[in-house]
Amino acid sequence: MADFEMSKRKFDNLENDQLIVKFPPRLYEIYGEHESIDDVLQKAGCSEDIKIKQGKMRILKDKGQWIFDETIDQVIERTQSLLNALEDVDYIVLVGGFSESKYLRTRMKAEFGDKVVEPTEPRTAVMRGAVLFGHNPAAIQTRVSKYTYGIATMKHFEPGLHSEQKRILIGGRAYCDDIFEKHVTIGQEIIVGQSMKEITYHPTIAKQTQATLQVFASSKEDPEYVTDEGCQHVGSLLVEMDTGGNRNFKIKVKLIFGGTEIQVKVRDEHGIVIKDAKMKFLD
């Protein structure tokens, strides 16, 4: 596998006419005890493209390209979709072990031209970036939200506006359950450490002593309910509160986006912080 990893990086349909990988003679013998490798290659129609001799598997250029084309096609397609969604992209930086593949680089440059940048030692670029960020979190000043984030809540039920399936009764009052209260939108640019809008919530019963805030993420821009397709539960936060029997008691919730975490800060109606917790972003 390690040898294939090295061969994968070296293969380029422009420079080499073969992908050469070590194939231990003992492996050839073990496989041959069950079935002839030559017969298998013949049945698969690969006998002319793949030869195994003297401890090496030699794969001709066209078949070598075929091995990688499906993956590279997906990389190019995904990159193009991002370019279509974003504005003013100056560079495409190739990172990770596969980005050392000469064939991948050739295909990417053919597709995207001078935008493609090859850093030194791309296989360690992600790790080095993580280390640099650990030493200096302020190095990343903004991030683009990968998901829409919000909190599950209930609101007074409004016929025609809310789904009957979400209608519940509490203390003789009708509420709509599982509403996705949006705090940040997918694709929104966020300054690290920035507080999003503070949203006010009320208890559903006068003598309520605690509330569970459930944070959700959605792949959609405007989810209606936290049960909608594409919604995922990020985490929960138990908030203790003393309403004093007042149904109009308020708790104010805001999300603060850090480098790798979401901070959830809860204040009571007097401005006193009653809960402060952090949750990881979804990958």
PERA-V897133 format. One line per field, one symbol per residue. ss: DSSP state (H for helix, E for strand, L for the rest). burial: # if it has 16 or more other C-alpha atoms within 10 Angstrom, else .. Layout:
ss = ???
burial = ???
This chain:
ss = LHHHHHHHHHLLLLLLLEEEEELLHHHHHHHHLLLLHHHHHHHLLLLLLEEEELLEEEEEHHHHHHHHHHHHHHHHHHHHHHHHHLLLLLLEEELLHHHHLHHHHHHHHHHHHHHEEELLLHHHHHHHHHHHHHHLHHHLLEEELLLEEEEEEEEELLELLELHHHEEEELLEEEEEEEEEEEELLLLEEELLEELLLEEEELLLLLLLEEEEEEEEELLLLLLELLLLLEEEEEEEEEELLLLLLLLLEEEEEEEELLLEEEEEEEELLLLEEEEEEEELLL
burial = ......#######....######.............#........##..###....#####.###......#...#...............#.##..########.##.......#.....##.#................##.###########.#....#....#......#############...####.#..##.####...#....########..#.###...####..#.#.#.#.....###########.########......#..##.#..
